[in-house]
Amino acid sequence: QTDALIQFLQDRRALQDSRAVESVAAPIAICVSKIDLLANHWSSNPEMSDVVSTFHRELRGAGDDWNLQTLEVRSRLTARLCQIIFTDCLIEQTIHRFLRSPYLFFPLTPVGLHDMHEPDLSRRSIVPFGIAEPLLWLLQANGYPMLR
């Protein structure tokens, strides 16, 4: 995943550099999917399990409002988690090195943040989390008011 991110960032930087004098800094939505599976993935590591539990609790505490403030809080929480999980790459530093574009991290899960330790989806409440937010933010960042 780290290699794919770095390759994308290098390609994006090359595109920006190849344009005429005024390059377009298109916004980038960095989606971190299936965040509900983190609980099971790190369950055998008590320290990481605590980190993931705290992350999920803070995400729920950030609110469900579709506004820029909520998205920015979620982005900071997700960026902090990524720095802990992806130990082989300083993600934000890498992004800053290659991009001149605005970006946010988007935590998402198609099944939701409830009952995360239940592996059987037929026994879980399906309440998607964060699925629409990347698109809404990208529209907003391109001049189409979508968020408060």
Solvent accessible surface area in square Angstrom, and as a share of the most:
residue,aa,sasa,rsa
1,Q,168,0.75
2,T,18,0.11
3,D,116,0.60
4,A,69,0.53
5,L,34,0.17
6,I,46,0.23
7,Q,96,0.43
8,F,92,0.38
9,L,1,0.00
10,Q,78,0.35
11,D,77,0.40
12,R,22,0.08
13,R,74,0.27
14,A,60,0.47
15,L,82,0.41
16,Q,3,0.01
17,D,85,0.44
18,S,88,0.57
19,R,99,0.36
20,A,86,0.66
21,V,160,0.92
22,E,156,0.70
23,S,36,0.23
24,V,87,0.50
25,A,44,0.34
26,A,37,0.29
27,P,17,0.10
28,I,21,0.11
29,A,26,0.20
30,I,26,0.13
31,C,67,0.40
32,V,30,0.17
33,S,66,0.43
34,K,116,0.49
35,I,1,0.00
36,D,5,0.03
37,L,89,0.45
38,L,28,0.14
39,A,7,0.06
40,N,57,0.29
41,H,132,0.59
42,W,53,0.19
43,S,67,0.43
44,S,107,0.69
45,N,56,0.29
46,P,105,0.66
47,E,131,0.59
48,M,20,0.09
49,S,29,0.19
50,D,95,0.49
51,V,37,0.21
52,V,1,0.01
53,S,54,0.35
54,T,44,0.26
55,F,5,0.02
56,H,2,0.01
57,R,139,0.51
58,E,59,0.27
59,L,0,0.00
60,R,107,0.39
61,G,67,0.65
62,A,24,0.19
63,G,26,0.25
64,D,111,0.57
65,D,75,0.39
66,W,120,0.42
67,N,25,0.13
68,L,58,0.29
69,Q,133,0.59
70,T,9,0.05
71,L,2,0.01
72,E,75,0.33
73,V,40,0.23
74,R,9,0.03
75,S,7,0.05
76,R,151,0.55
77,L,18,0.09
78,T,0,0.00
79,A,8,0.06
80,R,118,0.43
81,L,4,0.02
82,C,4,0.02
83,Q,56,0.25
84,I,68,0.34
85,I,35,0.18
86,F,49,0.21
87,T,118,0.68
88,D,114,0.59
89,C,11,0.06
90,L,112,0.56
91,I,10,0.05
92,E,51,0.23
93,Q,97,0.43
94,T,10,0.06
95,I,0,0.00
96,H,120,0.54
97,R,147,0.54
98,F,27,0.11
99,L,13,0.06
100,R,118,0.43
101,S,10,0.07
102,P,68,0.43
103,Y,37,0.14
104,L,24,0.12
105,F,3,0.01
106,F,4,0.02
107,P,3,0.02
108,L,22,0.11
109,T,0,0.00
110,P,69,0.43
111,V,17,0.09
112,G,0,0.00
113,L,9,0.04
114,H,90,0.40
115,D,75,0.39
116,M,21,0.10
117,H,121,0.54
118,E,45,0.20
119,P,107,0.68
120,D,63,0.33
121,L,96,0.48
122,S,100,0.65
123,R,175,0.64
124,R,18,0.07
125,S,60,0.39
126,I,94,0.47
127,V,75,0.43
128,P,81,0.51
129,F,22,0.09
130,G,8,0.08
131,I,89,0.45
132,A,40,0.31
133,E,9,0.04
134,P,12,0.08
135,L,112,0.56
136,L,20,0.10
137,W,20,0.07
138,L,52,0.26
139,L,60,0.30
140,Q,46,0.21
141,A,45,0.35
142,N,85,0.44
143,G,60,0.57
144,Y,133,0.51
145,P,116,0.73
146,M,91,0.41
147,L,16,0.08
148,R,190,0.69
